[in-house]
Amino acid sequence: MNNKNSLEHQESQVSERIFPDLKEHLEYVTAAYNLAFEINKAFDGKLLSDMTDPMRAQIMILMRVTDFLRSAQLLCFKGYPEQAGSLVASIFEQAHTALFFFLRS
């Protein structure tokens, strides 16, 4: 569809316009996302039931954060900063929760 009034076309236009300003930030998010996956891979093959409760909670939070990071990155790139901000606020809250479990253990 090549309709200039379509949502896809408008998102594409916005993405092209804002990418130069967001490039470094998007690369930073990509690096954080990749680091989260590397951490998750370190637990590959281990059963959650064999982990302590705080460790299990941190792993579950990290998995959720990786989902939210990628979504926030795509929302920013497509020109939806408010929606991305909502996800990032949730990531911030989850980071505090993970820290609580870390300090508790």
N, CA and C atoms as an extended XYZ file, in Angstrom:
315
Properties=species:S:1:pos:R:3:atomname:S:1:resname:S:1:resid:I:1 pbc="F F F"
N         0.840       -1.176        0.000 N   MET     1
C         0.000        0.000        0.000 CA  MET     1
C         0.884        1.239        0.000 C   MET     1
N         0.676        2.124       -0.930 N   ASN     2
C         1.493        3.319       -1.064 CA  ASN     2
C         0.672        4.572       -0.790 C   ASN     2
N        -0.352        4.456        0.009 N   ASN     3
C        -1.213        5.576        0.349 CA  ASN     3
C        -0.492        6.488        1.334 C   ASN     3
N        -0.326        7.769        0.973 N   LYS     4
C         0.393        8.697        1.847 CA  LYS     4
C        -0.368        9.029        3.118 C   LYS     4
N        -1.639        8.663        3.178 N   ASN     5
C        -2.426        8.893        4.381 CA  ASN     5
C        -2.478        7.667        5.284 C   ASN     5
N        -1.851        6.584        4.862 N   SER     6
C        -1.908        5.362        5.669 CA  SER     6
C        -1.011        5.506        6.904 C   SER     6
N        -1.365        4.767        7.917 N   LEU     7
C        -0.582        4.764        9.145 CA  LEU     7
C         0.848        4.297        8.882 C   LEU     7
N         0.987        3.258        8.078 N   GLU     8
C         2.315        2.722        7.775 CA  GLU     8
C         3.191        3.774        7.107 C   GLU     8
N         2.614        4.513        6.176 N   HIS     9
C         3.383        5.555        5.479 CA  HIS     9
C         3.781        6.671        6.452 C   HIS     9
N         2.840        7.092        7.284 N   GLN    10
C         3.133        8.161        8.242 CA  GLN    10
C         4.203        7.726        9.246 C   GLN    10
N         4.117        6.494        9.735 N   GLU    11
C         5.137        5.988       10.661 CA  GLU    11
C         6.500        5.940        9.988 C   GLU    11
N         6.519        5.520        8.740 N   SER    12
C         7.770        5.460        7.997 CA  SER    12
C         8.385        6.852        7.845 C   SER    12
N         7.543        7.827        7.547 N   GLN    13
C         8.017        9.211        7.402 CA  GLN    13
C         8.591        9.730        8.720 C   GLN    13
N         7.871        9.474        9.803 N   VAL    14
C         8.337        9.909       11.122 CA  VAL    14
C         9.661        9.232       11.461 C   VAL    14
N         9.750        7.940       11.205 N   SER    15
C        10.976        7.194       11.510 CA  SER    15
C        12.174        7.774       10.779 C   SER    15
N        12.000        8.083        9.521 N   GLU    16
C        13.100        8.669        8.740 CA  GLU    16
C        13.510       10.024        9.300 C   GLU    16
N        12.533       10.795        9.736 N   ARG    17
C        12.805       12.139       10.238 CA  ARG    17
C        13.500       12.116       11.593 C   ARG    17
N        13.108       11.220       12.484 N   ILE    18
C        13.649       11.248       13.848 CA  ILE    18
C        14.854       10.333       14.057 C   ILE    18
N        15.127        9.443       13.116 N   PHE    19
C        16.214        8.476       13.318 CA  PHE    19
C        17.565        9.134       13.613 C   PHE    19
N        17.965       10.175       12.887 N   PRO    20
C        19.279       10.761       13.201 CA  PRO    20
C        19.404       11.229       14.654 C   PRO    20
N        18.325       11.767       15.209 N   ASP    21
C        18.366       12.221       16.601 CA  ASP    21
C        18.317       11.074       17.600 C   ASP    21
N        17.715        9.956       17.216 N   LEU    22
C        17.551        8.828       18.127 CA  LEU    22
C        18.622        7.751       17.981 C   LEU    22
N        19.426        7.832       16.942 N   LYS    23
C        20.352        6.750       16.600 CA  LYS    23
C        21.188        6.281       17.796 C   LYS    23
N        21.857        7.201       18.476 N   GLU    24
C        22.709        6.805       19.605 CA  GLU    24
C        21.895        6.178       20.733 C   GLU    24
N        20.722        6.726       20.995 N   HIS    25
C        19.873        6.191       22.057 CA  HIS    25
C        19.377        4.789       21.705 C   HIS    25
N        18.995        4.604       20.449 N   LEU    26
C        18.532        3.285       20.018 CA  LEU    26
C        19.652        2.257       20.096 C   LEU    26
N        20.874        2.678       19.773 N   GLU    27
C        22.020        1.768       19.881 CA  GLU    27
C        22.282        1.391       21.335 C   GLU    27
N        22.114        2.348       22.242 N   TYR    28
C        22.290        2.076       23.668 CA  TYR    28
C        21.254        1.062       24.157 C   TYR    28
N        20.012        1.243       23.741 N   VAL    29
C        18.954        0.304       24.127 CA  VAL    29
C        19.243       -1.074       23.547 C   VAL    29
N        19.734       -1.122       22.327 N   THR    30
C        20.087       -2.403       21.717 CA  THR    30
C        21.185       -3.094       22.529 C   THR    30
N        22.178       -2.334       22.980 N   ALA    31
C        23.250       -2.910       23.794 CA  ALA    31
C        22.697       -3.442       25.121 C   ALA    31
N        21.803       -2.696       25.761 N   ALA    32
C        21.189       -3.152       27.018 CA  ALA    32
C        20.354       -4.402       26.786 C   ALA    32
N        19.621       -4.413       25.687 N   TYR    33
C        18.793       -5.565       25.320 CA  TYR    33
C        19.666       -6.804       25.112 C   TYR    33
N        20.753       -6.641       24.383 N   ASN    34
C        21.669       -7.760       24.133 CA  ASN    34
C        22.317       -8.247       25.428 C   ASN    34
N        22.665       -7.325       26.328 N   LEU    35
C        23.244       -7.713       27.613 CA  LEU    35
C        22.238       -8.528       28.429 C   LEU    35
N        20.988       -8.099       28.423 N   ALA    36
C        19.957       -8.841       29.152 CA  ALA    36
C        19.835      -10.263       28.613 C   ALA    36
N        19.930      -10.416       27.299 N   PHE    37
C        19.861      -11.759       26.723 CA  PHE    37
C        21.089      -12.581       27.086 C   PHE    37
N        22.252      -11.962       27.144 N   GLU    38
C        23.458      -12.691       27.556 CA  GLU    38
C        23.313      -13.177       28.999 C   GLU    38
N        22.741      -12.351       29.839 N   ILE    39
C        22.511      -12.763       31.234 CA  ILE    39
C        21.533      -13.925       31.281 C   ILE    39
N        20.461      -13.821       30.502 N   ASN    40
C        19.489      -14.918       30.463 CA  ASN    40
C        20.130      -16.207       29.968 C   ASN    40
N        21.034      -16.115       28.982 N   LYS    41
C        21.690      -17.316       28.455 CA  LYS    41
C        22.569      -17.988       29.503 C   LYS    41
N        23.073      -17.215       30.461 N   ALA    42
C        23.910      -17.794       31.516 CA  ALA    42
C        23.122      -18.777       32.370 C   ALA    42
N        21.802      -18.645       32.374 N   PHE    43
C        20.942      -19.540       33.159 CA  PHE    43
C        20.294      -20.617       32.306 C   PHE    43
N        20.704      -20.701       31.060 N   ASP    44
C        20.124      -21.679       30.146 CA  ASP    44
C        20.340      -23.093       30.673 C   ASP    44
N        19.289      -23.850       30.694 N   GLY    45
C        19.372      -25.230       31.145 CA  GLY    45
C        19.129      -25.416       32.630 C   GLY    45
N        19.109      -24.319       33.373 N   LYS    46
C        18.844      -24.426       34.808 CA  LYS    46
C        17.343      -24.327       35.036 C   LYS    46
N        16.836      -25.134       35.891 N   LEU    47
C        15.418      -25.122       36.217 CA  LEU    47
C        15.119      -23.999       37.199 C   LEU    47
N        14.050      -23.276       36.934 N   LEU    48
C        13.654      -22.213       37.860 CA  LEU    48
C        13.368      -22.775       39.248 C   LEU    48
N        12.865      -24.003       39.294 N   SER    49
C        12.544      -24.607       40.590 CA  SER    49
C        13.790      -24.879       41.426 C   SER    49
N        14.968      -24.927       40.785 N   ASP    50
C        16.218      -25.165       41.512 CA  ASP    50
C        16.847      -23.880       42.037 C   ASP    50
N        16.276      -22.744       41.684 N   MET    51
C        16.835      -21.453       42.096 CA  MET    51
C        16.158      -20.975       43.373 C   MET    51
N        16.861      -20.091       44.073 N   THR    52
C        16.254      -19.469       45.248 CA  THR    52
C        15.118      -18.554       44.792 C   THR    52
N        14.221      -18.262       45.696 N   ASP    53
C        13.096      -17.398       45.349 CA  ASP    53
C        13.547      -16.025       44.834 C   ASP    53
N        14.494      -15.362       45.518 N   PRO    54
C        14.936      -14.063       44.999 CA  PRO    54
C        15.560      -14.161       43.600 C   PRO    54
N        16.353      -15.208       43.358 N   MET    55
C        16.983      -15.370       42.041 CA  MET    55
C        15.920      -15.624       40.976 C   MET    55
N        14.969      -16.463       41.288 N   ARG    56
C        13.887      -16.752       40.341 CA  ARG    56
C        13.110      -15.473       40.016 C   ARG    56
N        12.842      -14.664       41.040 N   ALA    57
C        12.114      -13.411       40.815 CA  ALA    57
C        12.932      -12.470       39.923 C   ALA    57
N        14.221      -12.393       40.150 N   GLN    58
C        15.071      -11.515       39.332 CA  GLN    58
C        15.112      -11.983       37.879 C   GLN    58
N        15.194      -13.275       37.660 N   ILE    59
C        15.215      -13.803       36.290 CA  ILE    59
C        13.893      -13.507       35.589 C   ILE    59
N        12.798      -13.685       36.299 N   MET    60
C        11.487      -13.404       35.698 CA  MET    60
C        11.354      -11.919       35.356 C   MET    60
N        11.835      -11.065       36.247 N   ILE    61
C        11.789       -9.622       35.987 CA  ILE    61
C        12.670       -9.278       34.799 C   ILE    61
N        13.852       -9.866       34.723 N   LEU    62
C        14.749       -9.597       33.601 CA  LEU    62
C        14.114      -10.016       32.280 C   LEU    62
N        13.444      -11.154       32.259 N   MET    63
C        12.775      -11.588       31.022 CA  MET    63
C        11.704      -10.582       30.612 C   MET    63
N        10.974      -10.083       31.588 N   ARG    64
C         9.932       -9.093       31.278 CA  ARG    64
C        10.543       -7.783       30.792 C   ARG    64
N        11.640       -7.384       31.418 N   VAL    65
C        12.319       -6.146       31.015 CA  VAL    65
C        12.806       -6.244       29.572 C   VAL    65
N        13.325       -7.388       29.175 N   THR    66
C        13.810       -7.520       27.792 CA  THR    66
C        12.658       -7.358       26.804 C   THR    66
N        11.489       -7.883       27.140 N   ASP    67
C        10.318       -7.679       26.279 CA  ASP    67
C         9.975       -6.198       26.177 C   ASP    67
N         9.967       -5.537       27.320 N   PHE    68
C         9.596       -4.126       27.349 CA  PHE    68
C        10.632       -3.253       26.649 C   PHE    68
N        11.922       -3.591       26.785 N   LEU    69
C        12.967       -2.792       26.139 CA  LEU    69
C        12.794       -2.758       24.627 C   LEU    69
N        12.606       -3.914       24.062 N   ARG    70
C        12.448       -3.987       22.603 CA  ARG    70
C        11.196       -3.238       22.155 C   ARG    70
N        10.122       -3.389       22.889 N   SER    71
C         8.883       -2.688       22.546 CA  SER    71
C         9.047       -1.182       22.657 C   SER    71
N         9.704       -0.726       23.713 N   ALA    72
C         9.933        0.715       23.887 CA  ALA    72
C        10.802        1.257       22.760 C   ALA    72
N        11.797        0.490       22.353 N   GLN    73
C        12.666        0.910       21.255 CA  GLN    73
C        11.856        1.078       19.967 C   GLN    73
N        11.020        0.104       19.668 N   LEU    74
C        10.209        0.191       18.450 CA  LEU    74
C         9.201        1.335       18.514 C   LEU    74
N         8.603        1.539       19.671 N   LEU    75
C         7.654        2.641       19.815 CA  LEU    75
C         8.339        3.993       19.599 C   LEU    75
N         9.540        4.154       20.146 N   CYS    76
C        10.289        5.407       19.926 CA  CYS    76
C        10.576        5.608       18.453 C   CYS    76
N        11.065        4.578       17.827 N   PHE    77
C        11.446        4.660       16.414 CA  PHE    77
C        10.255        4.972       15.522 C   PHE    77
N         9.083        4.492       15.900 N   LYS    78
C         7.887        4.740       15.094 CA  LYS    78
C         7.194        6.058       15.444 C   LYS    78
N         7.707        6.767       16.464 N   GLY    79
C         7.156        8.074       16.788 CA  GLY    79
C         6.076        8.073       17.846 C   GLY    79
N         6.151        7.147       18.789 N   TYR    80
C         5.173        7.064       19.872 CA  TYR    80
C         5.890        7.241       21.220 C   TYR    80
N         6.379        8.449       21.499 N   PRO    81
C         7.185        8.636       22.712 CA  PRO    81
C         6.410        8.449       24.018 C   PRO    81
N         5.145        8.846       24.054 N   GLU    82
C         4.369        8.691       25.291 CA  GLU    82
C         4.188        7.223       25.650 C   GLU    82
N         3.886        6.402       24.659 N   GLN    83
C         3.700        4.975       24.910 CA  GLN    83
C         5.026        4.334       25.320 C   GLN    83
N         6.107        4.748       24.680 N   ALA    84
C         7.425        4.230       25.064 CA  ALA    84
C         7.756        4.640       26.496 C   ALA    84
N         7.403        5.868       26.848 N   GLY    85
C         7.651        6.349       28.206 CA  GLY    85
C         6.909        5.535       29.252 C   GLY    85
N         5.709        5.106       28.924 N   SER    86
C         4.949        4.264       29.852 CA  SER    86
C         5.662        2.941       30.094 C   SER    86
N         6.171        2.347       29.030 N   LEU    87
C         6.903        1.083       29.186 CA  LEU    87
C         8.200        1.286       29.969 C   LEU    87
N         8.890        2.370       29.688 N   VAL    88
C        10.153        2.634       30.381 CA  VAL    88
C         9.903        2.897       31.867 C   VAL    88
N         8.803        3.550       32.190 N   ALA    89
C         8.451        3.741       33.605 CA  ALA    89
C         8.231        2.388       34.286 C   ALA    89
N         7.609        1.473       33.574 N   SER    90
C         7.403        0.134       34.116 CA  SER    90
C         8.741       -0.586       34.296 C   SER    90
N         9.658       -0.414       33.350 N   ILE    91
C        10.998       -1.006       33.482 CA  ILE    91
C        11.687       -0.455       34.723 C   ILE    91
N        11.565        0.840       34.944 N   PHE    92
C        12.171        1.475       36.116 CA  PHE    92
C        11.618        0.865       37.399 C   PHE    92
N        10.304        0.677       37.454 N   GLU    93
C         9.678        0.060       38.627 CA  GLU    93
C        10.158       -1.373       38.813 C   GLU    93
N        10.285       -2.099       37.717 N   GLN    94
C        10.749       -3.482       37.807 CA  GLN    94
C        12.206       -3.549       38.260 C   GLN    94
N        12.997       -2.573       37.859 N   ALA    95
C        14.392       -2.528       38.307 CA  ALA    95
C        14.451       -2.352       39.826 C   ALA    95
N        13.580       -1.519       40.364 N   HIS    96
C        13.522       -1.358       41.818 CA  HIS    96
C        13.100       -2.657       42.498 C   HIS    96
N        12.172       -3.356       41.901 N   THR    97
C        11.733       -4.633       42.461 CA  THR    97
C        12.876       -5.645       42.439 C   THR    97
N        13.595       -5.700       41.332 N   ALA    98
C        14.731       -6.624       41.231 CA  ALA    98
C        15.795       -6.277       42.271 C   ALA    98
N        16.032       -4.990       42.471 N   LEU    99
C        17.008       -4.566       43.478 CA  LEU    99
C        16.557       -4.978       44.878 C   LEU    99
N        15.278       -4.854       45.142 N   PHE   100
C        14.738       -5.289       46.434 CA  PHE   100
C        15.053       -6.769       46.670 C   PHE   100
N        14.775       -7.599       45.660 N   PHE   101
C        15.044       -9.027       45.809 CA  PHE   101
C        16.536       -9.309       45.935 C   PHE   101
N        17.358       -8.523       45.236 N   PHE   102
C        18.805       -8.705       45.331 CA  PHE   102
C        19.281       -8.377       46.758 C   PHE   102
N        18.832       -7.266       47.275 N   LEU   103
C        19.260       -6.860       48.617 CA  LEU   103
C        18.702       -7.786       49.690 C   LEU   103
N        17.550       -8.350       49.414 N   ARG   104
C        16.932       -9.276       50.363 CA  ARG   104
C        17.697      -10.601       50.434 C   ARG   104
N        18.307      -10.983       49.325 N   SER   105
C        19.037      -12.250       49.330 CA  SER   105
C        20.415      -12.031       49.874 C   SER   105
